[in-house]
């Protein structure tokens, strides 16, 4: 029940979220997919959360891991952090705090200290999902507009293909509309200006790196 609620809340917060219900499936997913953040319950069947975390770190996977658990004893928190977790949240928790902690561990992974992303021409507020161009008014983005622009602004000048952008927009089991990326880019350009996102024919899209 908690897993479904968290997955739904993450999707509402612009996150493409995949959910598995045991430790072995978690390791299989982590071996085949790229994730920005992992939310890990310690009390998983078939393979415990701590075992999953140990296997992950032993294999050199540095994805940020945020432990979610009902175990609130000090020794449990210490064990999780010493095993390689980046943060620890005890159930029950508020979704607003979970999302804030996710943003924090993701920023640390990306080497981003500020709660905003910017290439010098457009600024994206991670907490409010508002984007602003120079001398313009803040524009409220939809969840998927935000997710797409965030993916591009993490590394200005880097080209992301349509498949890479779709991966950041949709989780398992979500239907991918054939022209969704193009439609979202059209909406972002309408709100922020045509020059904000550039197309590289045959390769994908980028936000320009400003001098």
N, C-alpha and C positions, 0 to 999 in steps of 0.2 A: 504494500500500500504506500509506504513512504517512497519507494523507488519510483512509482508511477507519478506521485505528486511532484517529486523533484524533477523528473524528466519533463513533465508538462510545464513546470515553472521555468526551467531552463530554456525551453523552446519559446516560451512567452518573452524571455529576456534576450532573444536574438542568438541563442546558442544552438548549434546543431548537436544534439545529444544522443548518444548511443547508450543502451542500458543492458547489462548482462547480470545474471543472478547467482553466479557461483564463481569461485576463484579460477578454475581451469578455463572457463569461457573468457574470463577477464584477460588471462595471459594470452589466449589465442587472439583476441581482439587487438591487444596491444602489440602483438607480433606482426599483425597484418595491416594495421591502420595507424595513421599519424593523428595524435591528439594534442591539444594545447594544454589541457588540464585533466587530471583524473580525480574523481571523487570516489573514495575507497572505504567501504564498510569493513570493519575488522571481522565481524561475525559471519563470514561467507561459508556456505557449504562446499564440500569437496576439497577446497584448499583455502586456508584462512587468509584474511587480508594481510596480515604480517608476512605470511609466506609469499603471497603475490608480490608484495613490496620488495622483499628480499631478492626474489628472482628477477624483478624488474631492474633493480640497481646492480645486481651481479652481472646482468647482461649489458650494462652500460647505458641503459635508457634513462635519460635525465628529465623526462617529462615531469612537470610539477604535480605532486600528489597531495591532496587535501583529504585527511582521514575524517570520516563521519562515523561516530560510534556512540553507543550508550555507556561505554566503559569510561567512567570519569575519574578513576583512581589515578593518583600521581604516577605510579609505576607504569600504568598502561600508556599514559601520555608520553612519558620518557621513552618507553620501548618503541613507540611508533615514530617519534622524532629521531631517535638514534638509528632506527632501521632505514631512514632516508626520506621520511615524510617532510613536506615543506610547511604544513600547518595542520591543525587539529581542531575539530569542532564537535562538541558533545551534543547529542540529542537530549531533549528537543531543541531545535534551533529555529531562528527566524530566517526566511528566505533572503531578506534584504542583507543580513549579515553574511550568509553563505555567498551571495553574489559579490559582495564587497571583498571577501577573502579570496574568492576566485580571481577577481581582477588584480588583487595585490600579488598573488603568487605568479600569475601570468606576466604581470609587468616586470617582476624580478627576473623571470626567465628570459624575457626579451631585452633586459637591460634598460627598461623605461622607468624613470623615477617619477615622472609627472603623470597625473591622472588624465592627461589629454594626449592625443596624437596629432602631429602637424608636419606638413612638408614645407611650411612657410607660406603657402598660398591658401590652404584650407586647414581648419582646426576642428578636431572631433573630440567632444566631451564624452568620456567613456561611461560616466555614471548617468548622464541625462539623455544620451543619444542625440545630442544637438550638434550640428555642424555649422561652421561660420567661415565665410570667405572674407578677405580683407575689406574693411569698411562696410561690411554687410550685416544684416540682421541674422541672429541665430535661426537656423532652420531645423524643425523637428523631423527626424527621420523615422521611417517605419523600421520594424525589427530587422527585416532582411536588407533594407538599404543600409542600415547601420552595420550589419555583419559584413556586407560586401565592402563598404568603404573602409572599415577597420582592417580587413584583410589586406587591402592595397596600401594603407597608410603605415602599416608596421614596417615595411621596407620600401620607401619611395624609390622609384626608378626600376624596381623589379617587376618583370612581366608575370602575371598569373593567367594561366589558360582558363578556358571555360570550365573544364573538368575540375580544376583546382578550386575555382570559385564555388562551383556547385557543391563540392565536398564541405565547404565552410558554411553553406546555407542549409543543407539538408542532412538529417540523421537517417539511420536505418529505417526502412519502412515508409518513409515519406516520399510521396510521388514528386518526381522532378519534372517540372514543366519545361518543354523544349526551348522556349524563348525567355525563360525567367531571368537569366543574367542580363540579356539585352534590354529587357523591360526595366529592370532595376537601374541599370546604368542610364537609360533614358530619363528615368525619374530623378536620379541624382544630378544629372546635367541640367535638368529643368530648374531644380532648386538652387544649384550652386554655380552654374555656368558651364558652358560646353567644354572649356579647357581644363576642367578639374580632372577628368579621366580621359586618357588617350587610348585609342585602339592601335595595336601593332598587328597589321594584317597577317592572318594566318597563325598568329602566336597567342594573342590574348589582349589584356588591358593592363595599364599602369597608371599611377599618379606620378607626375613628373617630379624629379628631385630638383628643388630650387637651389640656385647658386648661393 
